[in-house]
C-alpha cells in the first residue's frame, strides 16, 4: 500500500513540476533581446525613412547600447500618448525615444543620466518678427504634439496668456500647418526644431530663447533599476569614448551631448 501511494505521489509531483516548467517557458522572454519602445514619427530622433526603416539619433544610440550589452535590439512602434503605459505593462524593456526629464516622470519611472541637451522653443515663419517670447503668443494660433512636454509648456503659458492651441498626434503635422499659414507658431523640442530648420530654413526659424530646460534620458519601469544601471554604465562609457559625440554630429552637425544642463526648469 505504501509503495502504491509513493508511486502515485511521485507521479503527481512529476506532473506539477512539468506544468510549472511549461508555464515558465511560456512566460520567459529572450534575455538576449532588448525591446525598445519608440514613437517613430519624431525626426530626427526616431522616424521612418523612405524605405520604411526606423532611423534617427535614438535608433543609432539604441543599436550601440544593445551591441555593447551583447544583445539584439527590437524597436516597438508605439504612439506617444500610450508609450508610458505600454512600458508599465512590459510591452518593452525601456523607452529610447526623446524622453525629456520632468519632475513628474522622475517620480514614476527610472531614468539614466541624460545623454543629450534639450529644451522647449517657439518656431515661427522666418518673416514673423512679432513673436519673440511666450507673451507674444497672445491671440495667436499655436500647435503642439499632444501629451508631450511641449504640450505641458503650452498649458503653462495658457495660465497667463490667451492663445488658440491646436493639438496634433505627430510632430510633423504642426510644422506642415505652420508652413501653409494655418498656424503662427509651434512649441517643440529644440532638437526637433533644429532638424526642421536645417531641412527647410526658408520656412522655419526659432523665435524664442529656451522656454524650459529638458535634457533627454532613457526611461525604464520604476522597478527595473538593474537594467537601468547597466545601460547607464554604457552611456558613461559612450561619453568617454566619443560614441555619443559621433552620433550627435551625424544627425545635428554638432555635439549636443556634452555640457548638459541637468537642472530642470519650467
HELIX and SHEET records of a PDB file:
HELIX    1   1 UNK A    2  UNK A   27  1                                  26    
HELIX    2   2 UNK A   57  UNK A   69  1                                  13    
HELIX    3   3 UNK A   80  UNK A   82  5                                   3    
HELIX    4   4 UNK A   83  UNK A   88  1                                   6    
HELIX    5   5 UNK A  103  UNK A  108  1                                   6    
HELIX    6   6 UNK A  134  UNK A  137  5                                   4    
HELIX    7   7 UNK A  149  UNK A  158  1                                  10    
HELIX    8   8 UNK A  171  UNK A  180  1                                  10    
HELIX    9   9 UNK A  190  UNK A  199  1                                  10    
HELIX   10  10 UNK A  225  UNK A  241  1                                  17    
HELIX   11  11 UNK A  243  UNK A  252  1                                  10    
SHEET    1   A 5 UNK A  72  UNK A  77  0                                        
SHEET    2   A 5 UNK A  33  UNK A  38  1                                        
SHEET    3   A 5 UNK A  94  UNK A 100  1                                        
SHEET    4   A 5 UNK A 216  UNK A 221 -1                                        
SHEET    5   A 5 UNK A 109  UNK A 111 -1                                        
SHEET    1   B 3 UNK A  41  UNK A  42  0                                        
SHEET    2   B 3 UNK A  46  UNK A  48 -1                                        
SHEET    3   B 3 UNK A  54  UNK A  55 -1                                        
SHEET    1   C 5 UNK A 164  UNK A 168  0                                        
SHEET    2   C 5 UNK A 141  UNK A 145  1                                        
SHEET    3   C 5 UNK A 185  UNK A 189  1                                        
SHEET    4   C 5 UNK A 120  UNK A 124 -1                                        
SHEET    5   C 5 UNK A 205  UNK A 206 -1                                        
END                                                                             
